[in-house]
Amino acid sequence: MGLLTTTHGTEQDRPGSGTAVVADSAAYDMDSEQISRARDFVRGFLSDARARHGVDVPARSMDIAQLVVSELATNVCKYAPGPCLLDLEVDSGLLGITMWDSGAVLPSALGADPSRAGQHGLEIVLAVCQSFQVRREPVGKRVRVQISLLEGRDAGPAGPTPW
């Protein structure tokens, strides 16, 4: 098991916007060993976006992106082990993270309970992301979040947003 494929990063002009989109993807046969590889992929993608494309990536955004991917990948391991696709995209000061897996059950955050041990991953994701969407697919589901790459942006809880 392990990393199945990685595409090479692309830079595409967004028609009519004057901004470039930087994107990359990786496919995993997700198990617990792959979580750190997914985090490494995010770190490498954002480092490359900074070095090659001049994208401003604050250290806080780098940390948040790795945390979010770690939480999403952990959920795949727990609830839908097997094939997983991770798509990353930087556009207009936002990092889009999309993760597809073969599990049919849609994630939902549990109510706040300080006495509960564990199962806080989705709460964390919702607290640090600007948007959160989940969509059923013919096979499995797709979770998409966005993280601000703008320094000092006040980020309230995302909650569900339209896709």
C-alpha positions in Angstrom: 0.0 0.0 0.0 1.1 3.6 -0.4 1.3 6.5 -2.7 -0.2 5.5 -6.1 0.4 8.5 -8.2 1.3 12.1 -8.1 0.7 14.6 -10.9 3.1 17.4 -11.6 2.0 20.8 -10.4 0.4 23.0 -13.0 -0.1 26.7 -13.3 -3.1 27.8 -15.4 -4.4 31.3 -16.0 -7.9 31.7 -14.8 -9.8 33.2 -17.8 -10.6 36.8 -17.3 -9.2 37.1 -13.8 -5.5 37.8 -14.5 -4.6 35.4 -11.8 -2.8 32.1 -12.0 -4.0 28.9 -10.4 -1.5 26.5 -9.1 -2.7 22.9 -8.7 -1.5 19.4 -8.0 -2.9 16.0 -7.1 -1.9 12.8 -5.4 -3.6 9.4 -5.1 -3.1 7.1 -2.1 -4.1 3.7 -1.1 -4.9 5.2 2.3 -3.7 3.6 5.5 -2.3 5.1 8.6 1.2 5.2 7.1 0.0 7.4 4.3 -1.2 10.2 6.6 2.3 11.7 7.0 2.9 11.3 3.2 -0.2 13.4 2.6 1.0 16.0 5.0 4.4 16.0 3.3 2.7 16.4 -0.1 0.9 19.5 1.2 4.1 21.0 2.6 5.9 20.3 -0.7 3.1 21.8 -2.8 2.9 25.0 -0.8 6.7 25.3 -0.7 6.8 24.9 -4.4 4.0 27.4 -4.9 6.0 29.9 -2.8 9.4 29.2 -4.5 8.3 28.8 -8.2 5.1 30.8 -8.4 5.6 33.6 -5.8 2.6 32.6 -3.8 2.7 34.1 -0.3 2.3 31.2 2.2 2.5 32.3 5.8 3.9 29.8 8.3 0.5 29.7 10.0 -1.3 28.7 6.8 1.3 26.0 6.1 0.7 24.5 9.5 -3.1 24.7 9.2 -3.0 23.1 5.8 -1.0 20.2 7.1 -3.3 19.8 10.1 -6.4 19.8 8.0 -5.1 17.2 5.5 -4.0 15.1 8.5 -7.5 15.2 10.0 -9.2 14.5 6.6 -6.7 11.6 5.9 -7.3 10.2 9.4 -11.0 10.1 8.7 -10.4 8.2 5.4 -8.3 5.7 7.3 -11.0 5.2 10.0 -14.1 5.2 7.9 -13.1 4.5 4.2 -9.7 2.8 4.0 -8.5 2.3 0.4 -8.2 4.6 -2.5 -8.1 8.3 -1.8 -7.5 11.3 -4.1 -6.0 14.5 -2.7 -6.3 17.7 -4.9 -4.7 21.0 -4.0 -5.3 24.3 -5.6 -4.1 27.8 -4.8 -6.2 30.6 -6.3 -6.8 34.2 -5.2 -5.3 33.9 -1.7 -7.0 30.6 -0.9 -5.8 27.1 -0.7 -8.4 24.6 -1.8 -8.1 21.0 -0.5 -10.3 18.4 -1.9 -10.2 14.8 -0.7 -12.2 12.0 -2.4 -12.7 8.5 -0.8 -14.9 5.5 -1.4 -16.9 5.8 1.8 -20.6 6.4 1.5 -21.1 7.9 5.0 -20.9 11.7 5.0 -18.9 13.3 7.9 -20.7 15.3 10.6 -19.3 17.1 13.5 -20.4 16.0 17.0 -21.7 18.5 19.5 -19.2 20.0 21.8 -18.5 17.7 24.7 -15.3 18.5 26.7 -15.5 15.1 28.4 -15.4 13.2 25.1 -12.0 11.7 24.3 -11.3 11.9 20.6 -13.5 12.5 17.6 -12.7 16.2 17.4 -11.1 16.2 14.0 -14.0 17.6 12.0 -14.6 20.3 14.7 -11.0 21.3 14.2 -11.3 21.4 10.5 -14.5 23.6 10.7 -12.8 25.9 13.1 -9.7 26.7 10.9 -11.2 26.7 7.4 -13.0 29.4 5.5 -15.3 26.9 3.9 -16.3 23.3 4.2 -18.4 21.3 1.7 -19.1 17.6 1.3 -20.7 16.0 -1.7 -21.8 12.5 -2.5 -20.3 11.0 -5.6 -21.4 8.0 -7.6 -18.8 6.1 -5.6 -18.0 7.6 -2.2 -17.8 11.3 -1.3 -15.7 14.4 -1.9 -14.8 16.8 0.9 -13.6 20.3 0.0 -12.3 22.9 2.3 -10.6 26.3 1.7 -7.9 27.8 3.9 -6.9 31.5 3.7 -3.3 32.2 2.7 -3.7 35.9 3.6 -1.8 36.9 6.7 -4.0 38.1 9.6 -7.4 37.2 8.1 -10.0 36.6 10.8 -11.3 33.1 10.2 -14.5 32.2 11.9 -15.9 28.6 11.8 -16.6 27.5 8.3 -19.8 25.5 8.7 -21.3 24.0 5.6 -21.1 26.1 2.4 -22.6 25.6 -1.0 -20.5 23.7 -3.6 
